[in-house]
């Protein structure tokens, strides 16, 4: 499994009983299909990132759950054409699979894994989401403080690790340091970050299974 996030465990635990097995199954499928997936919370919902981009997301509401791919119909339609897995029936609800009230509402595991692989391929090829065009606000470039770079560069292993990290992993480290409320906390986190990077670890390595 890739990098997990304890906030998703908490999200599932707090969801309605009908939604828990749906969300748990979807989570397992994503990590099976995309071993490098990174978990995160985006807009209050569990999301799965691949190479720093959102691959898919899920959520649970009072009476239904939802699951969708960031590149939407490009994933489902492309997978249908390539593998003839069959597209899900269009219904109301977020995502491409309508309102989910049980696992039976989802396509079979083989079809779902096909969608996940297709979503990964689109990311590999640099294909952008058709619904996020000119009005989409790009993520601001990562501003790495000079004190951060100076500290990391003092350790050759840490610096080599930092340079090799995925953009999302770099951002996790930098934002963790910048969010410190006091200089003492900042210095402590920075020392820990350098130590972890010297060992080749991403910021959320504790949750990697």
N, C-alpha and C positions, 0 to 999 in steps of 0.2 A: 504494500500500500504506500501511496505517496505521503505527502504531509497533511496530517489531519489537524483540525482545529477544535479544541474543547467546547467552543461556543456552539458548534453544530450538535455536539452531544447534548448540550443543554437545550437547544432548540427542539430537538426530537423528543427529549424527555418531557418538555412542557406542552407538546402538541397533543391534540385529542387522540384518544385511544385508537380510533380507526386509522389515523394518519401515521402513527408510529411505524407500523410494518411497511407502509408504502415508502416512507422517507428512508428507513433503514435499508430497504432493498435497493432503492435508487442509488443511495450512497455506495453500496457495495458494487453495484453494476458499473458506476463511473470509475471506481478505483480498479476494477477488473479490466475494463476496456482501456483505461488510461492510467497505467501504473505511476506516471509522473504527475498526476493531478495534485494540485495544492488547494486545500480548503480555505474558505474565507467567508466573511459576512459582508454582503453588498446590499445596501438599501434595506437592511434588516432581514435579509433572506440568506440562507445558505447558498454559497456559490462555489463552483469548482473552476480553478484556473489551470491553463496549460500554456507554458512558455510565456507567462506573464499576462495572458489574455483570458477573459472569461470564456469558458467552454460551454457551461450550462449552469442552471440554477434550479432551485426547488423551494417550495413554501407550503405551509399548511394554514388553512383558515378554519372557521367554525364548523363548516359542513363539507369541505372538500380540500384536496391537496392539488398542487400543480407542479409541472416539470417542463422546462423548456430549454432549448439551445439558443445561445447568443446569436447565432447566424440563422436562426429560425428555419424558414422553408428551404433555404439552401441545403441544410443538413438533411431534412426529411425527404425532400424531393430527389436530391442527389443520391441518397442511399437507396431510395425506391428504384431509381433507374439502374443503379449499379448492381444491386443485390436482389431486386424484386421482393423486398421485405414487406412492402405494403405500407401505405401511409395510414396513420390513425384517423378515425372519423373526426371531422371538424365539429367542435362543440364550443360552447361558451367557456371562457376561462383563459387564464394566462398560459403562455407556452403553446406547444403544438399537440398536446394530448388531452385537452379539455379538462373538465372537472373530475378529479380522481377520488373515488370513495373506497376503492379497494385495489389490490394488486391486479385483479382481473381486468381492470380498466386500461391497463398498460399493454402494449404489444409484447410479444414473447421476448425472452431474454436475448435470443439470437438476433432479433430485429433491433432491439435496443443497443446491443453491443455494436451492431453495424452502424447505427446512427452516431454513436460515440466515436468510432473510428473515422467516420466521414467528417465529423466536426474537427477532429485532430488534423486530418489531411488538409482541410480548408485553412486551418491556422498555419500549418507547415508551408502552404503555398502562398500565404500572405493575403488570402481573400478576405475582404472586409464585409461587415454586415450590411445588407442592402437597406436596412431601416435606420441606419445611423450614418447619415451622410453629412451634408454641409453644415447642418445645425448642431451636430454632435460636438461637444466640447472636449478636446483632447486633454489627457491628464498632463498637468504641468510637469516640466522636466524636473528630474531629481536634482535638488541643490544639496551637494555634500559639503558640510562645513570644513574649513581648512584644518581645524583642530582634530576632526575625525580622520581626515586623510593623513595628517602628520603622525597620529598615534598608530594607525594601521601600517603605515609604511615602515615603521621602526622594526616590525617583525616581518621578515621576508615571506614566511609561510602564510601569515594572515593576509598580507598584501596580495599574494598570488591567488589565494582563495577568494578574496573580495573581487578581484578583477574577473574571475571566472564565474562568479555568481550570476544567476538570472536576474534581470532587472527588478523583478518583484522581490527577490531575496535581498538585493541591495537596498531597496526602499524600506524593507522591514527593519533592517539594522539601523539605517540612518534615521528613520522616523522614531524608532525606539529611543535613540540617544537624544534627539531633538525635543522629545516630549518630556524629558526630565524636568522637574519643577525646581530643583536646586543644583548648584554646581557639584555638591557632594554626590548626589544621585547620578548626575551626568557622568562624573569621573568614574564612579563605580560601574555603571553600565558600560562605559567605553572600555574599561579594563576587561570586563567579562566578554564583551564582543570580540576584542582582539584575541583573547584566549580561545574562544570558540572557533573563530575563523582560522586560527593557527592549527586547529584540529580538523579543519575542513568541514565545519558544521554550519548549516544555515541557522537563522535566528530561531526558527520554530522546531529545531531538531528533536526536542524532547517529545514532541507529539508525532514524530515520524515512526511508523510501524513497519 
